[in-house]
Amino acid sequence: MTVSRTNFAWATLVDVGGRGRLHDRLAHALRTAIRDGRLAEGDAVPPSRALAEELGCSRWVVTEAYGQLVAEGYLAARVGSATRVSWSPEASPARPRARRSPARPRIRYDLAPGLPDLRAFPRRRWADAVRSVIGSAGHYDLDLPDPAGHAVLRTTLAHYLRRSRGADADDTSVSVCAGVTDGLVRTCRALHGLGITDVAVEDPGWRRLHDAVTSAGLRVHHVPVDHDGLRVDDLAATPARAVVVGAAHQFPTGTVLSPARRAGLVRWAREVDGFVVEDDYDAEFRYDHHPVAVVQGMDPGRVFLLGTVSKTLSPALGLGWLVAPPSTVAALRSANPVAAAPPVLDQLALATFIDRGWYDAHLRASRRRFRTRRDLLLTTLSTALPRARTSGTAAGLHVLLHLPPDTDTHATVRAAASAGLRLVDLDDYRVRPAPDRALVLGYGNIGDTEIPAAVALLREALTR
């Protein structure tokens, strides 16, 4: 029997099978549930009339079982109140408990990259968007979702990407996905279906992109990145016919792909009859001038474009987009026949959020906040750690902190964690070892007032 009600322990499975009188079997089932801890001390059992109806028996059976358990001390009955469990397994001889793993140190300050300012999530306006959708959505919107995404959001995203990122997109080329990783997996499956077996990724780079490529059954080739971005000459020396690249703001180096290499990348794709997969994960955040337009606009027939709101709003929304070259749309659909689109109501809420100008307003406020926070972090680091230097374009949500060559960055990360500070070593994103020692410092999800204390802990960790 399974029943659900907030104030009663009705979700407990009561097995009254077997031989014997029904009220004895019911008492035995409830007694076992109490002894096993499935019914805890203080839990209310169902009213006798309701439980009798569920079991298809007379109310007398239930009252007899309850009376027996009251007499044994397992239940307590009070006039005008629910009958409740009055016995706890803790009263019986102690049972051996499983050993607990050591508790992780409490993190007070988070300088790891990858998150926006979760405190600044626009709760009220997002709630307004959700309420608007709930009130206006037609019954047909509540049907099984289109695997490519709702037409309203695809149209909205195409317009947004054309005006804000210089993309060449329309509703037929846009698919809604759960984020960059999901979009990349879908893309790699389509590339595999088109006969491409080798894909290049940046080194250093986000390891989940590597994992997404291999999960689609493709071979990965790592191409180094320098101060001008991906080294296209090294790319040409690999057998890859597709490459995943962060052109507007590479992670984790923070470089921007130079104009010459942007042109060279497109030329390479044409020469090998291949594709570029552009990861545009946080390009909306540029602090010294307007963000550069996407490479996809230079050759929409050769470039897939991936984007997400995980770095602008919150990863909890699980919303992203994929713009595919027109010639690959059919292959993309057929290669991902069971790919699930995000919930339709969330898709429509995002479309409303963008259409009403709230997304642009949020981005403007975020850029001001992150520019100020980045400046504060750089100033604090230069004062506290004069032997270190920072690098990375004035963009995104992280900087690189280069440390003296004799620094043990692994030990620094461990020491900081024990003091309550989360850090990430640049080596965590490398495939090939490199001599320089550096940390990847994220400033998206740390408050301005927390930065001095966080840097002070960093300095202490470096001196241990």
C-alpha positions in Angstrom: 0.0 0.0 0.0 1.4 3.4 -1.0 -0.4 6.6 -0.2 1.1 10.1 -0.1 0.0 12.9 2.3 2.2 15.6 3.9 1.5 15.0 7.6 1.2 11.2 7.7 3.7 8.4 7.1 1.6 7.0 4.3 4.5 6.5 1.9 5.6 3.4 3.8 5.1 0.1 2.1 2.9 -2.1 4.2 2.9 -5.8 3.2 0.0 -7.6 4.7 0.5 -10.8 2.7 0.9 -14.3 4.2 -1.3 -16.5 6.4 -3.2 -15.8 9.5 -5.8 -13.3 10.6 -5.6 -10.0 8.7 -5.4 -7.8 11.8 -2.4 -9.9 13.1 -0.7 -9.6 9.7 -1.3 -5.8 9.6 0.1 -5.4 13.2 3.2 -7.5 12.1 3.8 -5.3 9.0 3.5 -2.1 11.0 5.7 -3.4 13.8 8.4 -4.4 11.3 8.3 -1.0 9.6 8.8 0.7 13.0 11.6 -1.6 14.0 13.4 -1.1 10.6 13.1 2.7 11.0 10.8 3.2 8.0 8.3 4.6 10.4 10.2 6.9 12.7 9.4 8.0 16.2 6.8 10.8 16.1 5.5 9.8 12.6 1.7 9.6 12.3 0.1 6.5 11.0 -2.9 6.8 8.7 -6.4 7.2 10.2 -8.0 3.9 10.7 -10.9 4.7 8.2 -8.5 5.7 5.5 -6.1 2.7 5.9 -9.1 0.4 5.9 -10.3 1.8 2.7 -6.8 1.4 1.1 -6.6 -2.2 2.3 -10.2 -3.0 1.3 -11.0 -4.3 4.8 -13.2 -3.3 7.7 -12.2 -0.5 10.0 -12.3 -3.1 12.9 -9.2 -4.8 11.4 -7.2 -1.6 11.5 -8.3 -0.6 15.0 -7.5 -4.0 16.3 -4.0 -3.8 14.8 -3.4 -0.3 16.2 -4.7 -1.4 19.6 -2.3 -4.3 19.7 0.7 -2.0 18.9 -0.4 0.6 21.5 -0.5 -2.2 24.1 3.1 -3.2 23.0 4.4 0.4 23.2 5.0 0.9 19.5 2.2 3.4 19.0 0.6 6.0 21.2 -3.0 7.1 20.8 -4.5 10.3 22.1 -8.0 11.5 21.8 -8.4 14.3 19.2 -5.0 13.6 17.8 -3.3 11.3 15.3 -2.0 7.9 16.4 1.8 8.2 16.3 4.9 6.0 16.5 6.2 6.0 20.1 9.2 3.7 19.7 12.6 4.2 18.1 15.2 1.7 17.0 17.8 3.7 19.0 16.2 2.2 22.1 17.3 -1.3 21.0 20.9 -2.5 21.3 23.2 -0.4 19.1 23.9 -1.7 15.7 27.3 -1.2 14.0 27.3 1.9 11.8 29.1 2.4 8.6 32.3 4.4 8.9 31.9 7.9 7.6 34.5 9.3 5.3 36.3 12.4 6.6 34.4 15.6 6.2 35.6 17.9 3.5 37.0 21.2 4.6 34.4 24.0 4.5 35.0 26.3 1.5 34.7 29.9 2.5 36.0 31.6 -0.6 35.7 30.3 -4.1 38.3 31.4 -6.7 37.6 28.5 -9.0 36.6 29.3 -12.6 33.4 28.5 -14.3 30.5 30.1 -12.5 28.8 33.5 -12.9 27.6 35.5 -9.9 24.9 33.2 -8.6 23.9 35.9 -6.0 22.9 38.2 -8.8 20.6 35.8 -10.6 17.6 37.9 -11.7 15.0 35.9 -9.6 12.1 38.4 -9.9 12.3 38.8 -13.6 12.9 35.1 -14.3 9.8 34.4 -12.1 7.9 37.0 -14.1 8.9 35.3 -17.3 7.8 31.9 -16.0 4.5 33.2 -14.8 3.9 34.9 -18.1 4.5 31.6 -19.9 2.3 29.6 -17.6 -0.5 32.0 -18.3 -0.1 32.4 -22.0 1.1 29.0 -23.2 -1.4 27.1 -25.4 -2.3 23.5 -24.6 -0.3 22.4 -27.7 2.8 23.9 -26.0 2.4 21.2 -23.3 2.7 18.4 -25.8 5.9 16.3 -26.4 8.7 18.8 -27.1 10.3 19.2 -30.5 13.8 17.6 -30.2 15.2 20.6 -31.9 13.6 23.0 -29.4 10.5 25.1 -29.3 10.1 27.2 -32.5 9.5 30.4 -30.4 12.9 30.1 -28.6 14.7 29.1 -31.8 13.4 32.2 -33.5 14.3 34.4 -30.6 17.8 32.9 -30.3 18.5 33.4 -34.0 17.5 37.0 -33.8 19.6 37.5 -30.6 22.7 35.9 -32.1 22.5 37.9 -35.3 22.3 41.2 -33.5 24.6 40.6 -30.6 27.2 38.1 -31.9 27.2 38.7 -35.6 26.1 35.2 -36.3 24.4 34.0 -39.5 21.5 32.1 -38.0 17.8 31.4 -38.5 15.3 29.3 -36.8 16.0 26.3 -39.1 19.7 26.2 -38.2 19.3 26.7 -34.4 18.7 23.8 -32.0 18.1 24.2 -28.3 20.2 22.0 -26.0 21.2 21.7 -22.4 24.5 23.6 -22.7 27.8 23.5 -24.5 28.7 20.0 -23.5 25.4 18.6 -24.7 25.6 20.6 -27.9 29.1 19.4 -28.6 28.1 15.7 -28.1 25.3 16.2 -30.6 27.7 17.9 -33.0 30.3 15.1 -32.7 27.7 12.5 -33.4 26.7 14.3 -36.5 30.3 14.7 -37.6 30.8 10.9 -37.1 27.7 10.4 -39.3 29.3 12.6 -42.0 32.4 10.4 -42.0 34.7 12.5 -39.8 36.7 10.4 -37.3 39.3 12.9 -36.0 38.7 16.1 -34.0 41.2 18.5 -32.6 40.8 20.4 -29.3 42.9 23.1 -27.6 45.7 22.4 -25.2 45.3 23.6 -22.5 41.5 23.4 -22.6 38.4 22.3 -20.8 38.6 18.6 -20.2 34.9 18.0 -20.6 35.2 19.0 -24.2 37.7 16.3 -24.7 35.4 13.8 -23.0 32.4 14.9 -25.1 34.4 14.2 -28.3 35.6 10.8 -27.2 32.1 9.9 -26.1 30.9 10.2 -29.7 33.6 7.7 -30.8 35.9 10.2 -32.3 39.7 10.4 -31.9 41.1 13.5 -30.2 44.2 15.5 -31.2 45.5 18.2 -28.9 46.7 21.5 -30.5 48.7 24.0 -28.5 47.5 27.6 -27.8 49.7 30.6 -27.6 49.1 34.4 -27.1 47.3 34.5 -30.5 45.0 31.6 -29.7 44.9 28.2 -31.4 48.0 27.5 -33.6 46.5 26.8 -36.9 49.8 25.6 -38.4 49.9 22.8 -35.8 46.3 22.0 -36.5 47.1 21.5 -40.2 49.7 18.9 -39.2 47.0 16.6 -37.6 44.6 14.3 -39.4 41.7 16.2 -37.9 38.9 17.5 -40.1 37.1 19.3 -37.3 38.3 21.4 -34.4 36.8 22.8 -31.2 38.0 26.3 -30.5 37.2 29.2 -28.2 37.7 32.1 -30.5 36.3 35.0 -28.6 37.8 34.0 -25.2 39.8 30.8 -24.9 39.6 28.8 -21.7 41.8 28.7 -19.7 44.4 31.0 -21.2 42.1 33.9 -21.8 43.5 34.7 -25.2 41.4 35.9 -28.2 42.0 34.3 -31.6 43.9 36.8 -33.7 42.4 38.1 -37.0 45.0 36.3 -39.0 44.3 33.0 -37.3 40.5 33.5 -37.6 41.0 33.7 -41.4 43.5 30.9 -41.4 41.1 28.7 -39.4 38.3 29.2 -41.9 40.7 28.6 -44.8 41.8 25.3 -43.1 38.2 24.1 -42.8 37.6 24.7 -46.5 40.9 23.0 -47.5 40.2 19.8 -45.5 36.5 19.8 -46.3 36.0 20.0 -42.5 34.3 22.0 -39.8 35.0 24.4 -37.0 33.1 24.0 -33.7 33.1 27.4 -32.0 32.6 27.4 -28.2 31.2 30.8 -27.5 30.7 30.1 -23.8 31.2 33.5 -22.2 31.9 35.9 -25.1 29.2 38.4 -23.8 31.7 39.6 -21.1 34.3 41.9 -22.7 35.4 44.9 -20.6 37.8 46.9 -22.8 35.6 47.1 -25.9 32.8 45.3 -27.7 33.2 41.5 -28.0 34.5 40.3 -31.3 31.9 38.7 -33.6 31.8 35.0 -33.9 33.8 33.1 -36.5 30.6 31.4 -37.6 29.5 34.6 -39.4 32.6 34.4 -41.6 31.6 31.0 -43.0 28.2 29.6 -41.7 28.6 26.6 -44.0 31.7 25.4 -42.1 31.2 26.5 -38.5 29.0 25.1 -35.7 28.3 27.7 -33.0 27.7 26.6 -29.4 26.4 28.9 -26.6 24.8 28.7 -23.2 23.3 30.8 -20.4 25.3 28.8 -17.8 27.9 31.6 -17.7 25.5 34.5 -17.9 22.5 33.4 -15.8 23.0 30.1 -14.1 24.0 26.5 -15.0 21.0 25.4 -13.0 18.8 26.4 -16.0 20.4 23.9 -18.3 19.7 25.9 -21.4 22.0 26.4 -24.4 22.0 26.5 -28.2 23.6 25.0 -31.2 23.7 26.7 -34.6 24.6 24.2 -37.4 25.7 24.7 -41.0 22.6 24.3 -43.2 24.1 21.3 -45.0 24.5 19.4 -41.7 21.0 20.0 -40.1 19.6 16.7 -41.4 22.7 14.8 -40.2 22.4 16.5 -36.8 18.8 15.4 -36.4 19.4 11.9 -37.6 22.5 11.4 -35.4 20.6 12.4 -32.3 17.2 10.8 -32.6 16.6 10.5 -28.9 18.3 13.7 -27.8 16.0 15.4 -25.2 15.3 19.1 -25.5 15.2 21.1 -22.2 11.7 21.5 -20.6 9.4 23.5 -22.9 8.2 25.9 -20.2 11.8 26.8 -19.4 12.5 27.4 -23.1 9.5 29.7 -23.4 10.6 31.5 -20.2 14.0 32.2 -21.8 12.4 33.4 -25.0 10.3 35.8 -22.9 13.3 36.9 -20.9 15.2 37.8 -24.0 12.3 39.3 -25.9 11.4 41.7 -23.1 15.0 43.0 -23.0 15.7 41.6 -19.6 18.6 39.5 -20.8 20.4 42.5 -22.3 19.8 44.5 -19.1 21.2 41.6 -17.0 24.3 41.4 -19.2 24.9 45.1 -19.0 24.7 45.0 -15.2 26.9 41.9 -15.1 29.6 43.5 -17.3 29.8 46.5 -15.0 30.0 44.3 -11.9 32.5 41.9 -13.3 34.7 44.7 -14.7 34.9 46.3 -11.2 35.5 42.9 -9.6 38.3 42.0 -12.0 40.0 45.3 -11.4 39.8 44.8 -7.7 41.2 41.3 -7.9 44.1 42.4 -10.1 45.0 45.3 -7.8 44.8 43.1 -4.7 47.0 40.4 -6.3 49.6 42.9 -7.4 49.9 44.3 -3.9 49.8 41.0 -2.0 51.9 38.9 -4.5 54.4 41.2 -6.2 56.4 38.3 -7.6 53.4 37.0 -9.5 51.9 38.3 -12.7 48.5 38.0 -14.2 47.5 37.4 -17.9 44.4 37.1 -19.9 42.2 39.4 -22.0 40.0 41.8 -20.1 37.0 39.4 -20.7 35.2 36.5 -19.2 35.2 35.3 -15.6 38.8 34.3 -14.9 42.4 35.4 -15.0 45.7 33.4 -15.0 48.0 34.0 -12.1 51.6 33.1 -13.1 53.8 32.2 -10.1 57.6 31.8 -9.6 59.0 28.7 -11.3 59.9 27.0 -8.1 56.2 27.1 -6.9 54.5 23.8 -6.1 51.1 24.6 -7.4 49.6 21.3 -6.4 50.6 21.8 -2.8 49.3 25.4 -2.9 45.9 24.2 -4.0 45.8 21.6 -1.2 47.0 24.1 1.4 44.4 26.6 0.3 41.6 24.1 0.4 42.5 23.1 4.0 42.2 26.9 4.8 38.8 27.2 3.1 39.9 28.6 -0.3 39.1 26.8 -3.5 41.8 27.2 -6.3 42.4 25.4 -9.6 45.9 24.6 -11.0 46.4 25.4 -14.7 48.0 21.9 -15.0 44.5 20.4 -14.5 43.7 21.7 -18.0 46.9 20.6 -19.7 47.7 17.5 -21.7 51.3 18.3 -22.4 53.4 19.3 -19.4 54.8 22.9 -19.4 57.4 24.6 -17.2 55.4 27.6 -16.1 53.5 27.5 -12.9 50.0 29.1 -12.8 46.6 29.1 -11.2 43.3 29.8 -12.9 41.5 32.3 -10.7 37.7 32.7 -11.2 36.1 35.9 -9.9 32.5 35.2 -11.1 31.1 33.7 -7.9 32.9 35.6 -5.2 31.8 38.8 -3.6 33.8 42.0 -3.9 34.2 42.2 -0.1 35.5 38.7 0.0 38.4 39.3 -2.4 41.0 40.7 0.1 40.5 37.8 2.5 40.6 35.3 -0.3 43.9 36.7 -1.6 45.3 36.8 1.9 44.6 33.0 2.2 46.2 32.5 -1.2 49.4 34.3 0.0 49.5 32.1 3.1 49.1 29.0 1.1 52.0 30.0 -1.1 54.3 30.4 1.9 53.6 27.0 3.4 
